[in-house]
Amino acid sequence: MICQVCGEDREVVVCTVPGVPYSASYCQECFDANAHPYYLVVSNTWAAGGYHKCAGWWQDLVCDTLEHLNISFQKFNKDVDEYD
């Protein structure tokens, strides 16, 4: 199956996304990195009013996801701003 975080065809497990009523498939590497589907991280951050209005645990999740997927914080903020 395809990992919904990194997009690789790997063995996956299905888990709930923290703070979001959604389940996604995670490969072990993404699960261990606390990385989550990018589009959900962007949309949930947008819904909260932006990164700085999010709870600390969500900010940690964002940083872990961006680091694991090698996405800059600048691109992330742009994607959140343009989500609407």
N, CA, C and O atoms as a MOPAC input file, in Angstrom:
PM7 MOZYME 1SCF
protein

 N      0.82900 1    -1.18300 1     0.00000 1
 C      0.00000 1     0.00000 1     0.00000 1
 C      0.87400 1     1.24800 1     0.00000 1
 O      2.07000 1     1.19200 1     0.28400 1
 N      0.25900 1     2.34900 1    -0.31900 1
 C      0.95600 1     3.62500 1    -0.37100 1
 C      0.83900 1     4.33700 1     0.97700 1
 O     -0.25000 1     4.45600 1     1.53800 1
 N      1.95900 1     4.79700 1     1.47500 1
 C      1.97300 1     5.60100 1     2.69900 1
 C      1.39700 1     6.97500 1     2.35500 1
 O      1.84200 1     7.62100 1     1.40600 1
 N      0.42100 1     7.40900 1     3.11800 1
 C     -0.21600 1     8.70300 1     2.84900 1
 C      0.61800 1     9.88300 1     3.33400 1
 O      0.22400 1    11.03600 1     3.15700 1
 N      1.74100 1     9.61000 1     3.93300 1
 C      2.62800 1    10.68000 1     4.38000 1
 C      3.73000 1    10.91100 1     3.34800 1
 O      3.87600 1    12.02300 1     2.84000 1
 N      4.50000 1     9.88200 1     3.03500 1
 C      5.63600 1    10.03800 1     2.12200 1
 C      5.31900 1     9.64000 1     0.68100 1
 O      6.06800 1     9.97300 1    -0.23800 1
 N      4.21100 1     8.92900 1     0.48600 1
 C      3.82600 1     8.53500 1    -0.86700 1
 C      4.53600 1     7.30300 1    -1.39200 1
 O      4.34000 1     6.93100 1    -2.54900 1
 N      5.35300 1     6.66200 1    -0.57400 1
 C      6.08900 1     5.47000 1    -0.99700 1
 C      5.20700 1     4.22500 1    -0.88200 1
 O      4.31000 1     4.15300 1    -0.04200 1
 N      5.48400 1     3.26400 1    -1.73500 1
 C      4.77600 1     1.98300 1    -1.70500 1
 C      5.50500 1     1.08400 1    -0.71200 1
 O      6.52700 1     0.47900 1    -1.03300 1
 N      4.96300 1     1.01100 1     0.49300 1
 C      5.59100 1     0.25900 1     1.58100 1
 C      4.52200 1    -0.45600 1     2.38800 1
 O      3.32500 1    -0.24900 1     2.19000 1
 N      4.97800 1    -1.29500 1     3.29600 1
 C      4.05200 1    -1.88800 1     4.25700 1
 C      3.57000 1    -0.76400 1     5.16900 1
 O      4.37600 1     0.02200 1     5.66900 1
 N      2.26800 1    -0.68700 1     5.38500 1
 C      1.71300 1     0.40100 1     6.17700 1
 C      0.77500 1    -0.12400 1     7.25800 1
 O      0.32100 1    -1.26800 1     7.21700 1
 N      0.50300 1     0.74000 1     8.21500 1
 C     -0.53600 1     0.52500 1     9.22000 1
 C     -1.47100 1     1.72400 1     9.12500 1
 O     -1.06600 1     2.80900 1     8.70900 1
 N     -2.71200 1     1.51800 1     9.51300 1
 C     -3.67500 1     2.61100 1     9.49500 1
 C     -3.85000 1     3.10300 1    10.92600 1
 O     -4.11100 1     2.32300 1    11.84200 1
 N     -3.70100 1     4.41800 1    11.09600 1
 C     -3.79800 1     5.04400 1    12.41500 1
 C     -4.59900 1     6.32900 1    12.28800 1
 O     -4.73100 1     6.89300 1    11.20200 1
 N     -5.12600 1     6.77600 1    13.40600 1
 C     -5.79400 1     8.07100 1    13.39700 1
 C     -4.75200 1     9.17800 1    13.41200 1
 O     -3.65800 1     9.02200 1    13.95600 1
 N     -5.11000 1    10.28300 1    12.81200 1
 C     -4.25900 1    11.46100 1    12.81700 1
 C     -4.57900 1    12.23400 1    14.09400 1
 O     -5.74600 1    12.54000 1    14.33900 1
 N     -3.58600 1    12.55500 1    14.91100 1
 C     -3.86200 1    13.26600 1    16.16600 1
 C     -4.61900 1    14.57300 1    15.93400 1
 O     -4.23200 1    15.38300 1    15.09100 1
 N     -5.68800 1    14.76600 1    16.68000 1
 C     -6.43100 1    16.01400 1    16.61700 1
 C     -7.32400 1    16.18900 1    15.41300 1
 O     -7.97000 1    17.22600 1    15.26400 1
 N     -7.37000 1    15.17700 1    14.54200 1
 C     -8.16700 1    15.27100 1    13.31100 1
 C     -9.00600 1    14.00600 1    13.20000 1
 O     -8.47400 1    12.90800 1    13.36400 1
 N    -10.29100 1    14.12800 1    12.92900 1
 C    -11.11300 1    12.92100 1    12.80000 1
 C    -10.88000 1    12.23600 1    11.44500 1
 O    -11.74600 1    12.25300 1    10.57100 1
 N     -9.70100 1    11.63600 1    11.29100 1
 C     -9.30300 1    11.02500 1    10.01800 1
 C     -8.28700 1     9.92900 1    10.30300 1
 O     -7.44700 1    10.07100 1    11.19200 1
 N     -8.36000 1     8.86800 1     9.57200 1
 C     -7.36200 1     7.80100 1     9.64800 1
 C     -6.56000 1     7.78500 1     8.36100 1
 O     -7.09600 1     8.02600 1     7.27900 1
 N     -5.27600 1     7.50300 1     8.48400 1
 C     -4.38300 1     7.49300 1     7.33200 1
 C     -3.45800 1     6.29000 1     7.41300 1
 O     -3.27700 1     5.69400 1     8.47400 1
 N     -2.87400 1     5.94400 1     6.26800 1
 C     -1.90300 1     4.85400 1     6.24100 1
 C     -0.50400 1     5.43800 1     6.42000 1
 O     -0.12800 1     6.40600 1     5.75900 1
 N      0.25600 1     4.82700 1     7.32700 1
 C      1.60400 1     5.26700 1     7.67500 1
 C      2.58700 1     4.11800 1     7.49500 1
 O      2.32900 1     3.00200 1     7.94500 1
 N      3.72400 1     4.38900 1     6.83400 1
 C      4.80300 1     3.41500 1     6.86900 1
 C      5.50000 1     3.57300 1     8.21600 1
 O      5.28600 1     4.56800 1     8.90900 1
 N      6.31200 1     2.62800 1     8.58600 1
 C      6.96700 1     2.66400 1     9.89100 1
 C      7.86300 1     3.89100 1    10.04200 1
 O      7.90800 1     4.50400 1    11.10800 1
 N      8.57000 1     4.24500 1     8.98000 1
 C      9.48800 1     5.38600 1     9.03800 1
 C      8.73500 1     6.69100 1     9.33200 1
 O      9.17600 1     7.48800 1    10.16000 1
 N      7.61700 1     6.90700 1     8.66500 1
 C      6.83100 1     8.12600 1     8.89100 1
 C      6.18100 1     8.10800 1    10.26700 1
 O      6.12700 1     9.13400 1    10.94700 1
 N      5.69400 1     6.95700 1    10.67300 1
 C      5.08800 1     6.83300 1    11.99400 1
 C      6.11500 1     7.15700 1    13.07900 1
 O      5.82600 1     7.91300 1    14.00600 1
 N      7.30400 1     6.58700 1    12.96000 1
 C      8.35700 1     6.82000 1    13.95500 1
 C      8.80800 1     8.28200 1    13.99000 1
 O      9.25200 1     8.77300 1    15.02800 1
 N      8.69300 1     8.97700 1    12.84900 1
 C      9.11200 1    10.37700 1    12.75900 1
 C      8.03000 1    11.34900 1    13.23300 1
 O      8.25400 1    12.55900 1    13.25200 1
 N      6.86700 1    10.83300 1    13.61200 1
 C      5.71900 1    11.67400 1    13.98600 1
 C      5.32200 1    12.58500 1    12.83200 1
 O      4.90600 1    13.72500 1    13.03900 1
 N      5.45700 1    12.06200 1    11.60500 1
 C      5.08000 1    12.80800 1    10.40500 1
 C      3.67000 1    12.38400 1     9.99700 1
 O      3.27400 1    11.23200 1    10.17600 1
 N      2.92300 1    13.34300 1     9.44300 1
 C      1.52300 1    13.10400 1     9.11000 1
 C      1.22100 1    13.63200 1     7.71900 1
 O      2.00300 1    14.41400 1     7.17700 1
 N      0.09300 1    13.21900 1     7.12200 1
 C     -0.22000 1    13.68200 1     5.75800 1
 C     -0.18400 1    15.21800 1     5.67900 1
 O     -0.85500 1    15.91400 1     6.44100 1
 N      0.60100 1    15.70800 1     4.75400 1
 C      0.85500 1    17.14200 1     4.65500 1
 C     -0.43000 1    17.93800 1     4.47400 1
 O     -0.61300 1    18.97100 1     5.11800 1
 N     -1.31600 1    17.47100 1     3.60900 1
 C     -2.53800 1    18.23000 1     3.34600 1
 C     -3.39200 1    18.35400 1     4.60700 1
 O     -4.09300 1    19.35200 1     4.77400 1
 N     -3.34700 1    17.36900 1     5.48900 1
 C     -4.09100 1    17.46600 1     6.74600 1
 C     -3.41500 1    18.41600 1     7.72400 1
 O     -4.08400 1    19.14000 1     8.46200 1
 N     -2.09700 1    18.40900 1     7.72700 1
 C     -1.35600 1    19.32500 1     8.59600 1
 C     -1.63500 1    20.76900 1     8.16100 1
 O     -1.84500 1    21.64500 1     9.00000 1
 N     -1.63600 1    21.00600 1     6.85800 1
 C     -1.92200 1    22.35000 1     6.33800 1
 C     -3.35500 1    22.75700 1     6.65400 1
 O     -3.58400 1    23.84500 1     7.18400 1
 N     -4.32100 1    21.90500 1     6.33700 1
 C     -5.72700 1    22.28800 1     6.50400 1
 C     -6.10100 1    22.47700 1     7.97100 1
 O     -6.86400 1    23.38700 1     8.29400 1
 N     -5.58400 1    21.64300 1     8.85900 1
 C     -5.91600 1    21.77600 1    10.27100 1
 C     -5.24300 1    23.01700 1    10.86900 1
 O     -5.81100 1    23.66500 1    11.74900 1
 N     -4.05200 1    23.34600 1    10.40300 1
 C     -3.38300 1    24.55600 1    10.85700 1
 C     -4.15000 1    25.79000 1    10.37500 1
 O     -4.32500 1    26.75000 1    11.12600 1
 N     -4.59600 1    25.75900 1     9.14300 1
 C     -5.41300 1    26.85000 1     8.60200 1
 C     -6.68600 1    27.01700 1     9.42300 1
 O     -7.06100 1    28.13800 1     9.76600 1
 N     -7.35100 1    25.90800 1     9.74000 1
 C     -8.60000 1    25.95600 1    10.49700 1
 C     -8.39700 1    26.54400 1    11.89400 1
 O     -9.31700 1    27.13900 1    12.45600 1
 N     -7.21000 1    26.38200 1    12.45100 1
 C     -6.91200 1    26.91100 1    13.78600 1
 C     -6.55400 1    28.39300 1    13.74300 1
 O     -6.43300 1    29.03500 1    14.78700 1
 N     -6.38600 1    28.93000 1    12.55500 1
 C     -6.03700 1    30.34300 1    12.43400 1
 C     -4.56500 1    30.60100 1    12.21000 1
 O     -4.11600 1    31.74500 1    12.28000 1
 N     -3.80800 1    29.54900 1    11.94100 1
 C     -2.37500 1    29.69500 1    11.68000 1
 C     -1.53800 1    28.98800 1    12.71900 1
 O     -2.01600 1    28.63900 1    13.79800 1
 N     -0.29000 1    28.78400 1    12.37800 1
 C      0.64200 1    28.02600 1    13.21100 1
 C      0.73200 1    28.57100 1    14.63600 1
 O      0.69500 1    27.79800 1    15.59300 1
 N      0.84600 1    29.86600 1    14.78400 1
 C      1.07900 1    30.44800 1    16.11100 1
 C     -0.16200 1    30.40900 1    17.00400 1
 O     -0.07100 1    30.67200 1    18.20300 1
 N     -1.29700 1    30.08900 1    16.43700 1
 C     -2.51900 1    29.94900 1    17.23900 1
 C     -2.78600 1    28.49300 1    17.61500 1
 O     -3.75500 1    28.20000 1    18.31500 1
 N     -1.94700 1    27.59800 1    17.16200 1
 C     -2.11300 1    26.16700 1    17.43600 1
 C     -1.51000 1    25.81500 1    18.79800 1
 O     -0.62500 1    26.50200 1    19.30800 1
 N     -2.01400 1    24.73600 1    19.35800 1
 C     -1.46800 1    24.20400 1    20.60500 1
 C     -0.02100 1    23.77000 1    20.38800 1
 O      0.38300 1    23.45000 1    19.27100 1
 N      0.74300 1    23.76500 1    21.46300 1
 C      2.14600 1    23.37800 1    21.37600 1
 C      2.36600 1    21.99700 1    20.80800 1
 O      3.29800 1    21.79400 1    20.03100 1
 N      1.52100 1    21.03100 1    21.18000 1
 C      1.68500 1    19.67500 1    20.65700 1
 C      1.44200 1    19.64600 1    19.15000 1
 O      2.06200 1    18.85100 1    18.44400 1
 N      0.53500 1    20.51600 1    18.63700 1
 C      0.30800 1    20.55500 1    17.18700 1
 C      1.50000 1    21.20700 1    16.49100 1
 O      1.90400 1    20.76600 1    15.41600 1
 N      2.06000 1    22.24500 1    17.08900 1
 C      3.24000 1    22.87700 1    16.51400 1
 C      4.38700 1    21.87700 1    16.41300 1
 O      5.12100 1    21.87000 1    15.42400 1
 N      4.54500 1    21.02800 1    17.43800 1
 C      5.57100 1    19.97700 1    17.38600 1
 C      5.30000 1    19.01300 1    16.24200 1
 O      6.22100 1    18.61900 1    15.52700 1
 N      4.03600 1    18.63200 1    16.06700 1
 C      3.65000 1    17.72900 1    14.99000 1
 C      3.96100 1    18.35600 1    13.63100 1
 O      4.45900 1    17.67800 1    12.73200 1
 N      3.66800 1    19.64700 1    13.48200 1
 C      3.97300 1    20.36400 1    12.24000 1
 C      5.47200 1    20.31400 1    11.97300 1
 O      5.89400 1    19.95600 1    10.87300 1
 N      6.27300 1    20.66800 1    12.96300 1
 C      7.73000 1    20.69000 1    12.78600 1
 C      8.27300 1    19.30800 1    12.44600 1
 O      9.13800 1    19.18100 1    11.57900 1
 N      7.78000 1    18.27800 1    13.11200 1
 C      8.22700 1    16.91000 1    12.81800 1
 C      7.87000 1    16.52200 1    11.38100 1
 O      8.67600 1    15.91200 1    10.67900 1
 N      6.66800 1    16.87600 1    10.95300 1
 C      6.23000 1    16.54800 1     9.58900 1
 C      7.07000 1    17.27800 1     8.56200 1
 O      7.53600 1    16.67700 1     7.59400 1
 N      7.26700 1    18.57700 1     8.76900 1
 C      8.05800 1    19.35800 1     7.80900 1
 C      9.49200 1    18.84300 1     7.71900 1
 O     10.04400 1    18.71900 1     6.62500 1
 N     10.08900 1    18.54500 1     8.86300 1
 C     11.46400 1    18.03800 1     8.85900 1
 C     11.54200 1    16.70500 1     8.12100 1
 O     12.43400 1    16.50200 1     7.29700 1
 N     10.62500 1    15.81000 1     8.40800 1
 C     10.65100 1    14.48000 1     7.79500 1
 C     10.42900 1    14.55100 1     6.28400 1
 O     11.06200 1    13.81800 1     5.52400 1
 N      9.53600 1    15.42600 1     5.85800 1
 C      9.22400 1    15.53700 1     4.43000 1
 C     10.10700 1    16.54800 1     3.71100 1
 O      9.95400 1    16.76400 1     2.50900 1
 N     11.03500 1    17.17100 1     4.44500 1
 C     11.95800 1    18.15100 1     3.87800 1
 C     11.20500 1    19.30100 1     3.19800 1
 O     11.49400 1    19.66500 1     2.05800 1
 N     10.23900 1    19.85600 1     3.92100 1
 C      9.44200 1    20.98800 1     3.44900 1
 C      9.80800 1    22.18100 1     4.32500 1
 O      9.84500 1    22.07100 1     5.55000 1
 N     10.07500 1    23.31300 1     3.69600 1
 C     10.46200 1    24.49700 1     4.46200 1
 C      9.26000 1    25.08500 1     5.19900 1
 O      8.11200 1    24.94200 1     4.77800 1
 N      9.56100 1    25.74400 1     6.30100 1
 C      8.51100 1    26.40800 1     7.06500 1
 C      7.89300 1    27.52900 1     6.23400 1
 O      6.70200 1    27.81600 1     6.35800 1
 N      8.70800 1    28.16200 1     5.38600 1
 C      8.21400 1    29.22400 1     4.50700 1
 C      7.17000 1    28.66700 1     3.53100 1
 O      6.12400 1    29.28600 1     3.33700 1
 N      7.43800 1    27.51500 1     2.91700 1
 C      6.47200 1    26.90300 1     2.00700 1
 C      5.20900 1    26.50700 1     2.76500 1
 O      4.09600 1    26.70700 1     2.28000 1
 N      5.39000 1    25.94600 1     3.95400 1
 C      4.24600 1    25.55600 1     4.76100 1
 C      3.34900 1    26.75400 1     5.05300 1
 O      2.13500 1    26.67900 1     4.86400 1
 N      3.93700 1    27.86200 1     5.51300 1
 C      3.13800 1    29.05500 1     5.80800 1
 C      2.42400 1    29.57100 1     4.56700 1
 O      1.28000 1    30.01900 1     4.65100 1
 N      3.07800 1    29.51400 1     3.43100 1
 C      2.45000 1    29.93300 1     2.17300 1
 C      1.27000 1    29.01800 1     1.85600 1
 O      0.20600 1    29.50000 1     1.46600 1
 N      1.43800 1    27.72900 1     2.01500 1
 C      0.35600 1    26.78200 1     1.74200 1
 C     -0.81800 1    26.97800 1     2.69800 1
 O     -1.97400 1    26.85100 1     2.29300 1
 N     -0.53300 1    27.28400 1     3.95700 1
 C     -1.59800 1    27.55900 1     4.92900 1
 C     -2.34100 1    28.83700 1     4.52000 1
 O     -3.57200 1    28.87200 1     4.52900 1
 N     -1.59900 1    29.87000 1     4.16700 1
 C     -2.21400 1    31.15000 1     3.76200 1
 C     -3.07400 1    30.99200 1     2.51500 1
 O     -4.10100 1    31.65800 1     2.38400 1
 N     -2.66800 1    30.12200 1     1.60100 1
 C     -3.39000 1    29.94200 1     0.34500 1
 C     -4.44500 1    28.83600 1     0.40100 1
 O     -5.10900 1    28.56100 1    -0.59900 1
 N     -4.60100 1    28.19800 1     1.57000 1
 C     -5.49700 1    27.04600 1     1.66800 1
 C     -6.93800 1    27.37900 1     1.31600 1
 O     -7.61600 1    26.58300 1     0.66600 1
 N     -7.40000 1    28.51700 1     1.72600 1
 C     -8.78200 1    28.90400 1     1.54600 1
 C     -9.26400 1    28.54000 1     0.19100 1
 O    -10.42100 1    28.79400 1    -0.14100 1

